[in-house]
């Protein structure tokens, strides 16, 4: 079977190329579309940015910028890809390209196509008046080392002033090919949960692929080829967000970007954390389910899920169970999931009247950086007495781990800075963190202790605390 997709409006069909090939390599080496550049090959620099055009559940167009260096060919079956070569027509520059020229937004030009594609996505999707912060967020995944960012920001204002245009509204919506075979490699794109679970039985060693921000690194950096890939992005049951008065349920294949609005509405601090996970390109690909499945001790969302007492619906053929987030993580990158099971959804209880939730991420850079420490706090206060407290840290142990000794110190005590200072001194009873290239053990312990004090001041001060993100 072949992979079918549109590239800049033209139908393409490939039946002899490995589904483990990155879209970046396909564009440059097969299509000779060399406007898309390879810089870091790990989703950081943005030189490889392209746009995926699709229709949402309401039949409205979406233009999502992604990193083609992490996107595998098997993921784009049925998709519409837009690269820098697809902008403009008949020798006339697109509005974004024209703005970059007029504002002097380029020097050597290597990074320029990536910036252009991010700005193209921004222009097509922006439904509010732009400001520097929104432009910064849109461009955080694109790095330039010569021009300086101000001309690029000015180009963004000029390009986006004209509003969106649906350039690809007349394209045929392609049906997904559920099975692709190339030599000794197989790639599957099931569209139902039943079919996905059948594949897990038939191919227990098959690699589940959601956004690919982790698996894609193995293809781009190590040139790995995967015998069996099972792509979950088209499974309807895994791509839903459902909400009641008491719970928020997020499908395991929902992307960070798709979940952002619902998470921000229910847990504003969690929403702010989501905006610091990678770049917009990464958030348009990566999923919370993937973050859970990889079980990294520095996975940004995991401390939040543990502190919020989330549970995961885990399914296999003929069975379903709920596992608390706290019990799911067993050891370093080891979970309670068995080979025939998958994570279907994440169930999050909404905050009660007296509960407050805060999460803090400490990293060397504000944007696009891996955490040194993440702390997530759920606290319940009644009549100035702490009646509930869950404090979970990432980066401090082999798994996201609750600070149980610290919790004991505060429970039942008066909500005061003095008592919180006592809590901070108990951190060493809970954790013996490692030293690595991101942070020393001593630094992590000091930061963790300080975050308890930050929580107190964050919840107690009348004036909003000033957060310095760059100097």
PyMOL commands that set and color helices and strands:
alter all, ss='L'
color gray80, all
select helices_A, chain A and resi 23-30+73-76+84-86+95-102+112-125+132-139+149-160+193-202+215-222+236-238+256-266+268-274+280-283+288-294+302-307+325-328+404-410+417-424+427-430+441-460
alter helices_A, ss='H'
color red, helices_A
select strands_A, chain A and resi 3-7+10-14+49-55+61-67+80-82+179-182+185-188+207-209+228-231+241-243+247-251+311-316+319-324+329-331+334-335+342-349+355-362+373-382+385-394+401-402
alter strands_A, ss='S'
color yellow, strands_A
deselect
rebuild
show_as cartoon
